[in-house]
Amino acid sequence: MAKQQTILESVSLKGVGIHSGNEVNLTFKPAKENFGYVFCRTDLSGNPIIEADVNYVVNTERGTTLEKDGVSIQTSEHVLAALVGLEIDNVLIEIDASEPPILDGSSKFFVEALIKAGITQQNEDRKEYIVKDVISYYDEKTGSDITVIPSKFYEVTAMVDFGTRILGTQNATMKSLKEFKTDFADSRTFSFLHEIEMLLDNGLIKGGDLNNAIVYVDKELSEKTMKKLKKAFNKKEISVQSNGILDNLTLHHPNEAARHKLLDVVGDLALIGTRIKGKVIANKPGHYVNTMFAKKLANIIRTEKKNTAPVVDLSKPPVMDVNQIMKTLPHRPPFLLIDKILESSDNHVIGLKNVTINEYFFQGHFPGKPIMPGVLQIEAMAQAGGVLILNTVPDPENYLTFFAKIDKAKFKYPVVPGDTLIFKLELLTPIRRGICHMKGEAFVDGKLTSEAELLAKIIRKTEA
């Protein structure tokens, strides 16, 4: 698994906020492992912080706005896209206003500043959510939808179609994050002329000019509109190019609009707080649908984290069958309580038991209502753990395993005939002097049935 990354040193940028028109100073600072992305408002008393968390999204009208305890950050997406695109995991973002500088309307200058600061690897593994199933969100009002499907990499495809002749239909695909810096970071935000007029009429985009937004002219440019634009952008003359875009700007890419929408998707999905290994397909994406999808995915990830059931393929041959298990463990029927070892490493083991009505303990526990005793589930866990510990010696047949301690045992659901029990044992501390401290969990159909911390010791038969 890849390691987390941060920057080597602090780096600052300044510019104007697109809506306020005021000068803004932004500084990226290194952060410790598992810190994530955190904004800090240095212009406010106490320097309040706002984590880049999708649960803090309060508005998606003209960018993604985060708010915590009455303190807000507007248009966070371009900054966050730069961090994700460079595979940086932990950074403190100090800012002395409510919105980052718009710069050229892309992530380009944020990327350049972060590269200048240097990127360094940290000790902790990167958090990553591996997509196993198709997950979708559909917005009935706009017809926009986002889907993520399994993939070996973090891929994003954005498809835009605003039903206008000028913009037309555009697509853009990023096969991996390695492409972000060169192929997507410089893609600037865009707007339609009718939207620009509305924003100007409402006193917004005070920091806009013809170099930080692509303006598609989707209506006739009247003399009244021309005067407004000249004044807003401080230009003596304004005209429309042959490609339907206001002048003084050359496209970086023929499909720059789609590439910028892809950039926005990357920035908005950063609010999930976990890297994604999967392919995101965004049809007519926007900040609302992006963040709603991010909330859905974040909830799924949170739910799955609570359920630590291992994913196993029962059609594959086991690492050890019952005969191989008996060459390692001293236990024998009817007290051998595991049938297979499905996985094994230096620090974990996954075992299996098929629970049938023929188990001896069902005769008395309980007549007419057969339930596997919880203590035997713990014993079966310990036997799987015994395989883990006995595999550390060259002659396991000469050793016995003994319980030293059982702690934090909990029983969640009954286990009955017909169930397939999956046991997962993980070391809590390295094995030393034959002593093994493990956490054990038992699952049926992905549901936790019992758990405990186990301390066991192996002793030579001659010493027992």
Order of alpha helices (4+ residues) and beta strands (2+ residues): beta-beta-beta-beta-beta-beta-beta-beta-alpha-beta-alpha-beta-beta-beta-beta-beta-beta-alpha-beta-alpha-beta-alpha-alpha-beta-beta-alpha-alpha-beta-beta-alpha-beta-beta-beta-beta
